[in-house]
Amino acid sequence: MARLEIQGISQGFGEVDVLRDVTFDVESGEIACLLGPSGCGKTTLFHVISGLASPRAGRVLLDDEDITGRPGRLSYMLQKDLLLQHKRIIDNVSLPLVLRGVPVEEARSRAAELFGVFGLEGTERRWPSELSGGMRQRAALLRSYLFSQDFMLLDEPFSALDAFTKADMHTWFLDVVERMGTTALVVTHDIDEALTLADEVFVMRGNPQAGEPTGIVGSVRIECLRSERNAYALTEGFLENKRRLLSLLG
Ligand SMILES: Nc1ncnc2c1ncn2[C@@H]1O[C@H](COP(=O)(O)OP(=O)(O)OP(=O)(O)O)[C@@H](O)[C@H]1O
């Protein structure tokens, strides 16, 4: 697990200032959610954090190491799971290890050891098209985990799933993060999802196209234990936190 510090990130495209002075930390071993309206700059921020883009100002630190503009240090899972259709699940999942120079057979066996923890047992030789949406998402998450075991950036990882599968995946995700001891930053525009998954929710607000660059306007810490999040939505504490998030979103 690793600690992420986002310090004074500003970013824009041409005349448009998208992010201004975005600053927050994700504590080691925690799940943080970034919540913000469509078009506010969540993907732009993820591109900066993952090193795919260099910001106009500011720094990204991972365990005190400056990784600004340096791709490859964090795993970054895109909204679509993007499994390669012509590769079996085991080869999709072990790809990050192979790309890093691990021999194919060794990469497969290292990946296979984690199939049980990720609820993927028996799918090693299957093709992506033979798996349900939830299973494909588990495979994509395992692949991200193998890319970087101490920190994962996840861009709306569950948005394409139906409500039942999504609820199952939330429970599963909290359990797997706990067991693997990783740190994660998850983008979502679903308030209930943020409240269910996060130890801390950071709220982004702004409208770059209207000349209002986006910043972090506040955060809410979720004190409910991860193991009790199933029933959290039925509590007064959940509603209170939801009100706070809605008022921060404006
Ligand atoms: N390459 C680019 N060139 C010019 N403008 C861009 C570029 N990428 C993003 N933008 C603009 O930056 C702003 C933020 O876009 P971004 O995709 O980061 O938002 P978002 O919060 O991820 O949106 P969504 O939730 O809809 O995915 C938008 O106004 C968008 O038009």
The ligand as a Tripos MOL2 file, in Angstrom:
@<TRIPOS>MOLECULE
LIG
   31    33     1     0     0
SMALL
NO_CHARGES

@<TRIPOS>ATOM
      1 N1         -7.9360   16.8660  -24.8820 N.pl3     1 LIG1
      2 C1         -8.7750   17.8630  -24.5680 C.ar      1 LIG1
      3 N2         -8.7680   19.0190  -25.2520 N.ar      1 LIG1
      4 C2         -9.5970   20.0370  -24.9340 C.ar      1 LIG1
      5 N3        -10.4790   20.0000  -23.8980 N.ar      1 LIG1
      6 C3        -10.5340   18.8700  -23.1800 C.ar      1 LIG1
      7 C4         -9.6990   17.7500  -23.4780 C.ar      1 LIG1
      8 N4         -9.9810   16.7720  -22.5720 N.ar      1 LIG1
      9 C5        -10.9580   17.2740  -21.7660 C.ar      1 LIG1
     10 N5        -11.2830   18.5170  -22.1380 N.ar      1 LIG1
     11 C6        -12.2820   19.3760  -21.4650 C.3       1 LIG1
     12 O1        -11.9600   19.3630  -20.0890 O.3       1 LIG1
     13 C7        -13.1480   19.3420  -19.2930 C.3       1 LIG1
     14 C8        -13.0960   18.1570  -18.3410 C.3       1 LIG1
     15 O2        -13.1910   16.9280  -19.0730 O.3       1 LIG1
     16 P1        -13.0570   15.5250  -18.3590 P.3       1 LIG1
     17 O3        -13.2390   14.4750  -19.4100 O.co2     1 LIG1
     18 O4        -11.8310   15.5000  -17.5610 O.co2     1 LIG1
     19 O5        -14.3260   15.5470  -17.3880 O.3       1 LIG1
     20 P2        -14.9860   14.3690  -16.5310 P.3       1 LIG1
     21 O6        -15.3070   14.9490  -15.2150 O.co2     1 LIG1
     22 O7        -14.1110   13.1680  -16.5820 O.co2     1 LIG1
     23 O8        -16.3060   14.0740  -17.3430 O.3       1 LIG1
     24 P3        -17.2110   12.7260  -17.4000 P.3       1 LIG1
     25 O9        -17.6900   12.4690  -16.0060 O.co2     1 LIG1
     26 O10       -18.3200   13.1270  -18.3340 O.co2     1 LIG1
     27 O11       -16.3470   11.6320  -17.9590 O.co2     1 LIG1
     28 C9        -14.3030   19.2940  -20.2600 C.3       1 LIG1
     29 O12       -14.7800   20.6140  -20.3710 O.3       1 LIG1
     30 C10       -13.6950   18.8240  -21.5440 C.3       1 LIG1
     31 O13       -14.3740   19.3800  -22.6570 O.3       1 LIG1
@<TRIPOS>BOND
     1     1     2 1
     2     2     3 ar
     3     2     7 ar
     4     3     4 ar
     5     4     5 ar
     6     5     6 ar
     7     6     7 ar
     8     6    10 ar
     9     7     8 ar
    10     8     9 ar
    11     9    10 ar
    12    10    11 1
    13    11    12 1
    14    11    30 1
    15    12    13 1
    16    13    14 1
    17    13    28 1
    18    14    15 1
    19    15    16 1
    20    16    17 2
    21    16    18 1
    22    16    19 1
    23    19    20 1
    24    20    21 2
    25    20    22 1
    26    20    23 1
    27    23    24 1
    28    24    25 2
    29    24    26 1
    30    24    27 1
    31    28    29 1
    32    28    30 1
    33    30    31 1
@<TRIPOS>SUBSTRUCTURE
     1 LIG1         1 GROUP 0 **** ****
